[in-house]
Amino acid sequence: MNKIVVAAIGCAILISGGCDWANVSRQEVGASRDVEWQPYLGSDRSGVEAFQIGEEFIKIRFRNKRVYTYSTKRIHPSKIDQMKALASEGRGLNTFVNQNPDVRHGFDRE
């Protein structure tokens, strides 16, 4: 919620001139939404436990409780889309990450 509140406060300061929401980045506004973790329905042998899907990213929580964000900042959008599809189908996501070095090493470092 903090980022939306900050954006709203920024617009409130400019109230006399109106608020130009087009200049508030989608990532800033979208990042503040609470997206629920979806359980990964793959096999018990998968390293993936759960995932979150956003417009330009997928977050993966592995069974070791580490969370990695993969986004279009560092990975080609077609691969992000493929990861989203695999996550939703509950098959092959961990394998895909491990077999694609650009994905495996391309998570966002925050």
Secondary structure by P-SEA (a helix, b strand, c coil): caaaaaaaaaaaaacccccccccccaaaaaaaccccccccccccccccccccccccbbbbbccccbbbbbccccccaaaaaaaaaaaaacccaaaaaaaccccccccccc
